[in-house]
């Protein structure tokens, strides 16, 4: 079973969240998603099932957090760094429940994942763990589910960083 320190070691970017309570909740959401998805290690979770060779979800997540932080650092607007980093760290956490590891080592869409896509399940889990609505919004709106919503500034950043990474990764395989 994945523990808090496994998540903390994996995501050094957690330290960019100044609010200790929020940082701890981000860790708890990752841990619970891994538990519900029955993942024994985060190293088994792929970034996407849409194409072969996508790499690890954790590596994708770190790239998104770093891209989002770079955008934050270049902007003059009053953006909330804690919400941005928490949302970037959690944007794909629902994939831990959307995917499942089979006995043969392959990863497929789970029965749960056939009912709810990761932006929905991830945002619901974040809400369940008491994350701020602004972070829940970033998770929910980062993908096509947010196309008809008014995205927050922080959500716009995560949305575009996510698709930049997806398109680059897809073009290189």
Secondary structure, DSSP 8 states (H G I E B T S, - for coil): ---HHHHHHH-GGGGG---HHHHHHHHHHHHHHHHHTT-S-GGG-BS-SSSTT--BHHHHHHHHHHHHHHHHHH--S---HHHHHHHHHHTTTTHHHHEEE-TTS-EEE-HHHHHS-HHHHHHHHHHHTT--HHHHHHHHHTSGGGTTS---HHHHHHHHHHHHHHHHHHHH-
